[in-house]
Amino acid sequence: MRIVLVGGRRTGKSSCGNTILSRECFDTDSQTTSCTEKRGKISSKMVTVLDTPGCFSVTSDLFMAPSSCAILLVVNMSSSFKDTHREDLEKQLESSEKTISFFDIPA
């Protein structure tokens, strides 16, 4: 399973990745400048988490890769999620032929 973390800068994507993998593998002290991939086992299944730089214009290759099982949009609830961010993300997702579901998980 492959999980791609997307969202704006300083929204907690790296922290989210650390939580998913149950260990401190992504650096949360500095800004992510390139895609970083870490792996771990969850319930005896291998999981790959891809932490992306803070932007909504992640290349569509990440979304269209056959191994991308989940794309998690990480949003800091104390800052605004602008319409332009939503539109950029929707354009990226529309190029994919995958099923898209949205869930709100308050932290």
ChimeraX attribute file (.defattr): number of C-alpha atoms within 10 A of each C-alpha:
attribute: neighborCount
match mode: 1-to-1
recipient: residues
	/A:1	12
	/A:2	19
	/A:3	21
	/A:4	21
	/A:5	22
	/A:6	25
	/A:7	24
	/A:8	19
	/A:9	17
	/A:10	17
	/A:11	18
	/A:12	18
	/A:13	28
	/A:14	28
	/A:15	18
	/A:16	18
	/A:17	26
	/A:18	19
	/A:19	13
	/A:20	16
	/A:21	19
	/A:22	12
	/A:23	11
	/A:24	12
	/A:25	16
	/A:26	22
	/A:27	13
	/A:28	15
	/A:29	7
	/A:30	9
	/A:31	12
	/A:32	18
	/A:33	10
	/A:34	10
	/A:35	13
	/A:36	14
	/A:37	16
	/A:38	15
	/A:39	15
	/A:40	16
	/A:41	12
	/A:42	11
	/A:43	7
	/A:44	7
	/A:45	9
	/A:46	11
	/A:47	17
	/A:48	21
	/A:49	25
	/A:50	23
	/A:51	25
	/A:52	23
	/A:53	22
	/A:54	21
	/A:55	13
	/A:56	21
	/A:57	15
	/A:58	17
	/A:59	9
	/A:60	14
	/A:61	12
	/A:62	17
	/A:63	22
	/A:64	16
	/A:65	11
	/A:66	10
	/A:67	12
	/A:68	18
	/A:69	15
	/A:70	15
	/A:71	18
	/A:72	16
	/A:73	17
	/A:74	18
	/A:75	19
	/A:76	16
	/A:77	10
	/A:78	7
	/A:79	8
	/A:80	9
	/A:81	13
	/A:82	8
	/A:83	9
	/A:84	10
	/A:85	15
	/A:86	11
	/A:87	12
	/A:88	14
	/A:89	18
	/A:90	12
	/A:91	13
	/A:92	18
	/A:93	17
	/A:94	13
	/A:95	12
	/A:96	15
	/A:97	9
	/A:98	13
	/A:99	7
	/A:100	10
	/A:101	7
	/A:102	7
	/A:103	7
	/A:104	7
	/A:105	6
	/A:106	7
	/A:107	5
